[in-house]
Amino acid sequence: MPSTISAATFKLADEVALSPAQQQLEQQLLTFISNHLSQPEPGLFVIHGDAGTGKSAVLAAAFSHLQALSRSQTPQLLQDTENYLVVNHNEMLKIYKRLATDDPNLRKKDFQKPTPLINRLAKQLQQADVVFVDEAHLLLTQPDRYNRFTGHNQLTELLKHSRVVVLVFDTKQVLKLKSYWQASDLQPFLNHYPHATFNLDQQLRITGSPAVVNWINNFTNGQLAALPHDPHFDLRIFDDGQPMYDRIRQQDHQHGLARMIATADFPYVVNHGTWYVTAGDLKLPWDKVNLTDDPWALRPKTLDEVGSIYTIQGFDLNYAGVILGPSVGYDATTDRIIVKPERYEDQEAFKKRSDLGELTQLKEQIIFNSINVLMKRGRYGLYLYAVDPALRKRLLAL
């Protein structure tokens, strides 16, 4: 079992090197950037990979390398280039800004959300040299007046104002209709711009065997299988939320970074009091609005809260206690997991769109995507409790 780990981040510990595949990706990425900076059309480099395959870790390492070359006193091709890393995720942006305080090659201003960067470059008629985009599946694919984005696709706008764009992209982590991407949606960009792609397929977060990862993958496709037993990964089903929470507290005391997280199936209104998640005898508040510079999982008092997909996406935990809310059910006839969009409380996720056709299947996929995000947070353990009685009984039978 692990020793205490101090940061719920994608940053590698000092003693851990990039994997051979990550090293290969970093080299190919820097070569691609060097070859395309002076080309007439923007270059597009796309990194694919499932949750936990180390996409953000290699992106952070490559960006640090790029900024070291940019700020080097030694004349070379990448010296004095204007580069940014953007992510449409407040909590991940906090992690990146924290990295800047520990890395002499980085500045906090290197890291931004996409809309402010797009708007500033457009207003000043400027062009960035290289823009890295983490969690690019969160880029908006329609206008968003609330967030002051008036274009129709943030990737289109970034390509207008950059010489090279580097994307980390995983369609299984799309969580809202307003940023809905399918794999085929990237194809028009690949058809139009000089590009390269790289696929990371080695699971680096979850320490369990491939059988554990396969079990989770099957689950997020609606399929149930016998529960794998792995001495290196603590996978358990609970019949009540309270003992699961007790186990999480115990693991947090021993190893750090154990947290409760849940599907968005419990009411919540921003800045309107305290809202609760219930799981059998357990009742805990949803994560509060975090106005500090510390990401949610790094704050000790969040051990007494339940995190959402929006506070935990992209981060590593040591142990994750996942509450599957009322939108996640079970069909005994087909022996499959089903999801019920009408029970999903995240109304922002389902904000109506007229350009995507029938939305029921897309809404179901968003719920399964959220389950995938939650179930792949823990390095060393995953605990599950299902609110739906039929699903809970079936899981316990596994």
N, C-alpha and C positions, 0 to 999 in steps of 0.2 A: 504494500500500500504506500501511497505517496507521503513525502514529507510536506510540510506546509509550503504553499506557493503564495507569494505576496501580491500577485497582480492578475486580475481577471482580464488578460489582454491576449492579443494575438502575437505580441512581441515575444521572440524567442529568449529564453534565459541565456545569459552570457556564455555558459559552457556548452550550449547546444548550437550546432551548426545547421545550415540549411541542408535538406536532403539532397541527394544527387539530382533528382528531378527538379527541385527548386533552384539549385545552382545552375542547371542547364537552362531553365527558364530565365533566370536573371541575366545570363550571358546573352541569350538570344534577344531578349528585350532591349538591352543596351546597344547591341549591334543594330537592331531594327531602327532604334531612335537615331543613331548616328547616320544610318544610310538614308533616312527619310526627312531629316530636318530641312534640307535645302531643295526638296522636290516641289514641283508646282502644286501638287494636290496633297492634302493631309494624309498621313499614314495612320492606319487603324490596327492596333494589336489587341486581340481578344483572348483573355484567359478564362477558361471554363473550369469548373470543379464543384463538387458537392460540398455541403457544409462540413467543415473540419479537415479539409484537404490542404490547408496552409496557404490559401490564396492571399489573405491579408498579410501574413508574415513575410512572404516573398515580395509582395508589393511594397511593404514598408522598407525592407532591406534594399530593394532596387532603387526606390526613391531617395533613400539616404545616400546611396552610391552616386546617383545622378546629381544630387545637390552638392556633394563633395567635389565632383568634377566641375560643376558650374561655378563654385566659389573658390576653386583652386587658383593659385597665383601662377601656375604653370600654363602657358598658352597651349591649347588643344581645342578640338572641334566643339566640345560641349561647354567650354568656359563662357561665363556670362549669359548662359541661357536662362530664360524666364519660365519657371516650371511650377506647377501646382499639383497638389493631391486633393481631390474633392470627394466628399461622401455625403449623401442625402440622409444623414442619420445623426441626430444630435449627440447621442451617447458615444458613438464611435469617433465622432469629431473630437470629443474630449480626450479620448485615448491618444489620438494622433498628436494633439497639442501637448499632451504630457510627454510623448516621445521627444518632442522638440526641446524640452528642457534638459534632457539627458544626452542629446546628440549634438555635438558642435557643428555638424553640417546642416542642421535644420533650424528653421525659424517658425514661430507660431503662425505667421502670416502665410507660410507655405500651404497651410491646410484651410480649406474653405468649404462651404456648402455650394452646390452648383449654381443656384439662382443668383446669389450676389456676384459671383465671379462672371457669369454670363452677362449680367446687366452692366457691370463695370466695364468689361472689355468692349461691349457694344457701344456704350456711351462715349468712351474715350477713343473709339476706333483703333483699338489695340489688338494685337495677336499674341497669345502665349506660344511658347515654343513647345512644351510638352505638358499635357494634362493627364494625370493618372486619375481614374475613377474607380474607387472601391464600391462594392455593392451596387454595380451599375444597373442591376435589375430594379433598383429603387428610383432610377431616373424617371421623371414625369413623362408621360406620353400624351398629355393633353394640357391645355392651359390651366393654371391654378391661381386665380386672382388673390386668394388669401395669402399665398406665398410669393406674390408679385412676379409670377412667371407668366408672361403673355404669349410666349411661343407655343408651338404645338408638340415639340419633342425636344427634350433637353440634350440628347445626343446630337441631333441635327445642329443645334446652336453651338455646342462645344466644338464640333468639327468646323463650323464657320470661323471660329476665333482661335484655332490652334493649328500648329504644324504637325503634331503627332498626338493622338489620343490613345491611351491604354485603358482597357476596360477589364474589370473583374465581373464575370457574369454567370448567374446561376438561376435559371427560370424556376427552379423549385423553391426559391426564396422570395418570389413575388408575393406581396401581402396586401396590395390594394389594387382596385380596378383602375385608379387614376395613374398608376405606374405599371399597368399590365403589359407584360412582355411575354411573347412566345418565342421559342427558338427560331422560328421562321421570320420573326420580325427583324432580326438582325441581318437577314440575307440581302435586302436592298442596299444596306450600307456596305456590306462586303462586296456586292456587285459593283458598286460605284467607286470605292476607294481602294488604293493599294493596301494590302492587309496581310496579316499573319495570325494564326491561332495556336494556342497551346492548351492542352488538357491535363490538369492535375487530377490523378485518380487514386492516389494513395491516402487512406484515411490516417491523419496524423494526430487528431484530437482524441478520438476514442481509443483507449488502450486495449479494449477487448479484441477478441478474435474476429475474423471475417464473419463468423456465424452471428455475432452480436450485431454487427453493422447490417448484415442481411436481414436479421429479424426486424430491425428498425425500418429498413427500406420496405420490407413487405408490409409492415404495419401502416406506413404512410401511403401505401397503395391499396389499403383496405383489406389486406390479407392477414390472416392469423396463422401462426405456426407454433410448434412447441417451444417453450422458453429455453434458450440456450443457457448452459451453466459454464461459467468461465471464471477461473480463480483470480484473474487479473481485472475483472470488471464486475461490479456489484449491481446486478439487474434484479429488481424485486417488484412485485405487485402487492399493493396494500388494500385491505378491505375498509380502511377508514383513513381520513386525512391526518388525524391527530398523531397516530404512531409514525406516519411517514414524516411529519414535521419534527417529531422527537428524534428520529433517526438523522434528519438533516442537521438539526442543532448539534447532535453528537459528532457528526462528521465535520461540521464547521469548527467545533472546539478542537478536534484532533488534527485536522488537516487544512482548515481554512477553505474559503470559497465554496461553501455549500449553500444553495439558495432554493427557495420555493418559487416556481413559475407556473403559469396557467394559460390555457387558451382564453381568448377574449370573449368569454361567455357569461360574464358577470357585469352588471351595470356599472358605468363609470362616467362621470361628467367632470371635466377639468375645472379645478378651482371652485367646486361646489361641495365642500365638506369631504368627509371620509366615506369611501365606498369599500365594501367588503367582498371577499371571496370565501365561499363556504364549501367545505368538503367533508361530509359526514359531521363529526363532532368538532371539526376544526373551523374556526372563523378568524381570518386575518385580513388586514387592510390591503387594498391594491397599492402598488408603488405610487408614491407621491410625486408631484412635479418636482424635478431635481434642478434647482437653480444654482447648485454648486459646480465647481470645476471637476469634481470627482465623479467618475461613472458610477451608476447605481450599484453594481455588484461589489465595488471597492469600499462602500460605506458600511461600517459594522452594523448600524441600526437597521439596515435593510434585511437582516436576518429575520426580522419580525414583520416583513412585508411579503407580498407575492408579486413577482416580476412579470412583465408582459413581454410579448415578442418585440415590442419597441424599445424596451430597456435591455434586452439580453441578446438580440440578434447580433452576430459577429463576435461574441465574446466567448471565452473559455471559462467554465466552472470546473471545480473538481468533482462535485456531486450535484445532480439536479433532481429535485422532487417536482414532478410534473402532474398538475391537476388537469385532467381532461373534463371539460365542462359539459353542459347539457347539449351542446351542438354535436357532440361526438357520441354516436350510439352504435347499436348492434342489430343486424338482421339475422335471426336464427335460421330462416329459410335458406339463405345463401351462405351462412356462416362467415359473413363479412362485416367489417366495420363500415358504418355509414355516417355521413355528416348531414346536418340539418341547418342550412343557411338561415332559416327563420329564427333559430335560437341563438345565432351569433350576435353578440352585443356591440361589436365594433362597426357602427353604422358608417363611419368614415371609410372603412375598407370597401364598402359596397355602394359608394356614391355612384349614382346612375350614370351610365354612358350609353349613347345612342349609336356609337360606331362599332360596337363589338357584337351586335346581334343578340341572340338569346343568352342571358347571363347566368342561368342556373348552374350549368356545368362549370363555368368560370368561378363562380362563388364557391362551389364545392372544392375546386382545386385550390383556391386561396386558403380555405380551412385546412386542407391536408398539408399545404405548404407550411402553414403556421405550426402544425404538429411536428413536421420535419425539423423546423428551426428549433423548437423546444426540446425535442428528444435527442438532438445531437449537440447539446451544450456540455454535458458532463464528460470529463476525461476518464474518471475512474468509476463512475456509478450513475445509474438512472433508476429512479423510483417512480412508480405510476399509481395513480388513483383515478378511477373513473366515476364521475357523478352518476351517470346513467346506470341503473341497477342491472339491466340485462348485460351490458358490456362489462361491468365490474365482475359479475358472476362468471362470465365466459373467460375473462382474463385470469381470474383466480384459479379456474379449472386448468389453465395451461401449465 
